[in-house]
Amino acid sequence: MISRILESIFFKKATGKAGRYARNSTRLFELLKEVVGKLQTVGVKENLSDFQTNVLLLMRMVRAYASGEYKQLPWKSLVSIVAVLIYFVSPIDLIPDFLPVIGITDDVALVVWLVKTLGGDIRKFADWEKASKTINIG
């Protein structure tokens, strides 16, 4: 399924937009608002708590990058995250979201793939996030 998603016109369009979004903090913050809205419509139904946790992590990475707090995120990784988030908020993609239950399947598969692909970058961010919280608290 992942190869079908990555080769789809829908993901290619999202990837095309991602570079433009990644260069513009305002657009990144607007995208994050759209993601929050979409997550609220998805809810925690269908055993999607892991999916939501991963999307929230990706959102925190983008937010930290856009705000200038975290610049260690490689450009290619940032563009990949943004492309996946754009794909997620798009109502028309490989499996349209209005289809009950299966409409979110491609989004979940794409996020799982991205989290596995960016494992090292995600670990570095998580370590940075923990360290910055420790500094802010202490």
C-alpha positions as CSV (number, residue, x, y, z in Angstrom):
1,M,0.0,0.0,0.0
2,I,2.8,2.4,0.8
3,S,4.3,2.3,-2.6
4,R,0.9,3.0,-4.1
5,I,0.5,6.0,-1.8
6,L,4.0,7.4,-2.5
7,E,3.5,7.0,-6.3
8,S,0.0,8.5,-6.3
9,I,-0.7,11.9,-7.8
10,F,-2.1,12.9,-4.4
11,F,1.1,12.4,-2.6
12,K,3.2,13.9,-5.4
13,K,1.0,17.0,-5.2
14,A,1.5,17.1,-1.4
15,T,5.3,16.7,-1.8
16,G,5.3,19.5,-4.4
17,K,3.6,21.9,-1.9
18,A,5.8,20.7,1.0
19,G,8.9,22.6,0.0
20,R,7.0,25.8,-0.3
21,Y,5.3,25.3,3.0
22,A,8.6,24.4,4.7
23,R,10.2,27.7,3.7
24,N,7.3,29.7,5.3
25,S,6.7,29.6,9.0
26,T,3.3,31.1,8.7
27,R,2.2,28.4,6.3
28,L,3.6,25.8,8.6
29,F,1.6,27.1,11.5
30,E,-1.6,27.3,9.3
31,L,-1.0,23.6,8.3
32,L,-0.6,22.6,11.9
33,K,-4.0,24.2,12.7
34,E,-5.6,22.2,9.8
35,V,-4.0,19.0,11.2
36,V,-5.5,19.7,14.7
37,G,-8.9,20.2,13.1
38,K,-8.6,16.9,11.1
39,L,-7.4,15.0,14.2
40,Q,-10.5,16.2,16.0
41,T,-12.8,14.8,13.3
42,V,-10.9,11.5,13.3
43,G,-11.1,11.2,17.1
44,V,-9.6,8.3,19.0
45,K,-12.0,5.8,17.3
46,E,-10.9,2.7,15.4
47,N,-7.9,2.2,17.8
48,L,-6.1,5.2,16.4
49,S,-4.4,6.4,19.6
50,D,-0.9,5.4,18.3
51,F,-1.7,7.2,15.1
52,Q,-2.7,10.3,17.0
53,T,0.4,10.1,19.2
54,N,2.6,9.9,16.1
55,V,0.9,12.8,14.3
56,L,1.2,14.9,17.5
57,L,4.9,14.2,17.6
58,L,5.3,15.1,14.0
59,M,3.4,18.3,14.7
60,R,5.7,19.2,17.6
61,M,8.7,18.7,15.4
62,V,7.3,21.0,12.7
63,R,6.2,23.6,15.3
64,A,9.7,23.6,17.0
65,Y,11.3,24.0,13.6
66,A,9.0,26.8,12.5
67,S,9.4,28.7,15.7
68,G,13.2,28.5,15.4
69,E,13.6,26.4,18.6
70,Y,14.8,23.3,16.8
71,K,16.9,23.7,13.7
72,Q,18.6,20.2,13.8
73,L,15.9,18.7,11.6
74,P,17.3,17.9,8.2
75,W,15.6,19.7,5.3
76,K,14.6,16.4,3.6
77,S,13.0,15.1,6.8
78,L,11.1,18.4,7.3
79,V,9.8,18.3,3.7
80,S,8.8,14.6,4.2
81,I,6.9,15.4,7.4
82,V,5.2,18.4,5.8
83,A,4.2,16.3,2.8
84,V,2.6,13.7,5.0
85,L,0.7,16.3,7.0
86,I,-0.5,18.0,3.8
87,Y,-1.7,14.5,2.5
88,F,-3.4,13.9,5.9
89,V,-5.4,17.1,5.8
90,S,-6.4,16.6,2.2
91,P,-10.0,15.1,2.0
92,I,-9.3,13.6,-1.4
93,D,-6.4,11.2,-1.5
94,L,-5.7,7.6,-2.5
95,I,-8.6,6.4,-0.2
96,P,-11.0,9.4,0.2
97,D,-11.6,10.2,3.9
98,F,-15.4,10.3,3.6
99,L,-15.4,6.5,3.3
100,P,-16.3,5.1,6.7
101,V,-13.5,3.3,8.5
102,I,-11.2,2.7,5.5
103,G,-10.9,6.4,4.6
104,I,-8.2,6.9,7.1
105,T,-6.3,3.7,6.3
106,D,-3.9,5.4,3.8
107,D,-3.2,8.2,6.2
108,V,-2.3,5.8,9.0
109,A,-0.1,3.7,6.7
110,L,1.7,6.8,5.6
111,V,2.4,8.1,9.1
112,V,3.6,4.6,10.2
113,W,5.9,4.5,7.3
114,L,7.3,8.0,7.9
115,V,7.9,7.4,11.6
116,K,9.9,4.2,10.7
117,T,11.7,6.0,8.0
118,L,12.7,9.0,10.2
119,G,13.4,7.0,13.3
120,G,16.8,8.6,13.9
121,D,15.6,12.1,13.4
122,I,12.6,11.4,15.7
123,R,14.8,10.0,18.4
124,K,17.1,13.1,18.3
125,F,14.0,15.4,18.5
126,A,12.5,13.4,21.4
127,D,15.9,13.6,23.2
128,W,16.0,17.4,22.5
129,E,12.4,17.8,23.6
130,K,13.1,16.0,26.9
131,A,16.2,18.0,27.6
132,S,14.5,21.3,26.9
133,K,11.6,20.4,29.2
134,T,14.1,19.5,31.9
135,I,15.9,22.8,31.4
136,N,12.6,24.8,31.5
137,I,11.4,23.0,34.6
138,G,14.7,23.0,36.5
